Amino acid sequence: MVIRPSDPEPSRRLPAPGTEASPAPPAIQRESRSAEITTPKPSAADQVVVSSAADQLLERVGETSAEAPQLSPARAKAVLDRLRTGHYDRPEVLDQVARKLQAEIDGPGSEG
């Protein structure tokens, strides 16, 4: 299946099926990049408003990150070795990982 943009650049158009591709036109000269690029300076009127939902989420993330177990270098190496050998691609392992993720998403006390 080929997905084509509605108005591609002429140099990026795909040939119609069954036709030969024509060579792309020569590169277009771009303006020199010597022009200085400036970024707008913040003004005194600029402000940021954080919603209460964002504040609550930040609090929850902060609480859970403090509780998150740290992965030792030896354990990290073992996990990477298992990834390389395809251990996690087995159906029974994928099922177990999916169940644990679902339990994590559902939270404590939910039945799965």
Buried (B, 14 or more C-beta within 10 A) or exposed (E): EEEEEEEEEEEEBEEEEEEEEEEEEEEEEEEEEEEEEEEEEEEEEEEEEEEEEEEEEEEEEEEEEEEEEEEEEEEEEEEEEEEEEEEEEEEEEEEEEEEEEEEEEEEEEEEE
